[in-house]
């Protein structure tokens, strides 16, 4: 099987959920809307945090500068609809040698003093090299570059950026399809369980159907276990190969 013959999309993801959750005989348009909302607002965000959609953004240090804030620049994806999760690497344009890799930090969000301490430690290490630059991402779309100067000696900077996968889902690698399906299944069961647990059965054109959703109550634990596995895998492969889509 190759991407030319099959790819992840909303249709086959929804079909999987309906089959796996036993919802195929419940013709409820509102249920379709609710499931799609769960997939896009919960599953896709979580999945992208662990397995992002990588792309590159080039920043012009003059055009993209944030007014009156030295060293701050706007990140403008080629596709405006893409949501930035974080930034992984930075390359400066060097007039003599072209793009050069910088020492870099990888902070999607700064939420505690420990993150700032880690940033300072990274800067200390970077200061020993030829290119003592690092950066800090400020959600949703601003990058702060260190060290700061009153004028720009380089015209452009290229950032390797992590995005939420687009809503068409077709950028999700086939090698991760089983992981994707598991997460969606658990998220749907967790969310719908709170709604459907009050009903023992439902009426359909095929007659009365017993919902039998008692087993869904364990979906929360299954989801937690899945994310713990992803965390462990990520820790073992911090420098895993990136797959670029944009």
Buried (B, 14 or more C-beta within 10 A) or exposed (E): EEEEEEBBEBEBBBEBBBEBBBBEEBEEEEBBEBBBEBBBEBBBEBBBBBBBBBBBBBBBBEEBBBEEEEBBBBBBBEEEEBBBBBBBBBBBBEEEEEEBEBBBBBBBEBEEEEBEEBBEEBBEEBEEEEBBBBBBBBEEBBBBBBEEEEEBEEEBBBBBBBBBBBEEBEBBBEEBBEBBBBBBBBBBBBBBBEEBEEEEEBEEEEEEBEBEBEEBEEBEEBBEEBBEEBEEEEEEEEEEEEEEBB
